Amino acid sequence: MDLYERIKKRQEKISVIGLGYVGMPLAVAFSKVTDVIGYDKSEKKILTYKQGIDGTKEVGDEALKKANIDFTTDDKKIKGAKFHIVAVQTPINKDKTPDLKYIIDASKTVGKNMSKGSIVVYESTVYPGVTEDVCIPVLERESGLKCGIDFKVGYSPERVNPGDKIHTLNKITKIVSGMDKEALDTIAKTYEMIIDAGVYRADTIKIAEAAKILENSQRDINIAFINEMAIIFNNMDIDTKEVIKAAKTKWNFIDFSPGLVGGHCICVDPYYLIFKSSEIGYNPMVLTGSRMINDYMGEFVTANIINKLKEKYKHINDLNVAIMGITFKENCPDIRNTRVIDIIKGLKDNGINIRVYDPVADYDETLDILNIKLCDLEDIKDMDALVFTVGHDDFNALTFEDIEAMYRDKEDKVLIDIKRIFNNKVAEKLGYIYWGL
């Protein structure tokens, strides 16, 4: 009986290493069809999961409470599984080079707790070659086993879109790959247990790794293009939103909106490919240019906020400005690599008093990671300007009457609407000094 059949019959277990936005939904999904060990180094995270609290809001508290998962911070429990899924973060260093410490540490953890006959599948986004050139040697060294003889590996890139309740894990085609035909077949059939949309069998591990980088880099490039158009149109005093609206009347126009590019994928993954490409002797111009544009957007937005403040006030230092939204995208608590922080820093550098409100972000996490204390909506009062950075549903529900009550002076109202939540024409008629991307 092969490993897949034993997993299906609950004679072998699956371990998921790393229980964030990717790993936790995977663990919950697999727990419906087989036995799962969920491992994470964070005691706080494991404790909240055991209490049935889904801090990611990806599956919800009820689904988490029903999930039969052995949540643990004890890596020795991984020994009870034969199919290991690594879903840890792969960030970048300050110099924009890949930071592989988490995936290397996870490989060490799996390696020292792995037995013969195991399969290890990596889901973390990496440049082509990391699984075979970086991870396999670590697994062999820590386990004392030989890859291809005692254990096998595969790669299946995560495709989670944080906060998306339509394109959920089971509804997205899963790319799978393996080091050989036998590993690929076992990996594919195991994932087919939870993926209703089916799996796509990539020819090689490197192809699967490259496909993930391509997906996110393409999106980064498209956003960079529309961001650059927004910069140009702004300098020409042309409404970018109206330009896009007109352009969309052509059937083959690709609809993207300008904005800040944050999160763990789009603003990180291109740098992995830039690094590897440069290493083999080619400087990728489009990828590099797109990253430069998107990294610049926080500075561009901040400059326009300051310009609008100066239209109304002779001195901008000591003004009160509310930042409405700190997460990197709407209706999602994820604050990883949020570029809203660029705006906050830029305004503070100009002596402006800042309050930050976000109905979705976690207070403790925002304080721990960003050193920012979130306030309550009731604390947003006596403001000189409101800066809406994220299109949360809570913000879309606000009326002009609602936000007017948040200002200090009902005649002097600067409204910055990065995601174009409000109607700019109505805002201007009501006396707001308005700016949006």
Secondary structure, 3 states (H helix, E strand, C coil): CCHHHHHHCCCCEEEEECCCCCHHHHHHHHHCCCCEEEECCCHHHHHHHHCCCCCCCCCCHHHHHHCCEEEECCHHHHHHEEEEEECCCCCECCCCCECCHHHHHHHHHHHHCCCCCEEEEECCCCCCCHHHHHHHHHHHHHHCCCECCCEEEEECCCCCCCCCCCCCHHHCCEEEEECCHHHHHHHHHHHHCCCCCCEEECCCHHHHHHHHHHHHHHHHHHHHHHHHHHHHHHHCCCCHHHHHHHHCCCCCCCCCCCCCCCCCCCCCHHHHHHHHHHHCCCCCHHHHHHHHHHHHHHHHHHHHHHHHHHHHCCCCCCCEEEEECCCCCCCCCCCCCCCHHHHHHHHHCCCCEEEEECCCCCHHHHHHHHCCCECCHHHCCCECEEEECCCCHHHHCCCHHHHHCCECCCCCEEEEECCCCCCHHHHHHCCEEEECC
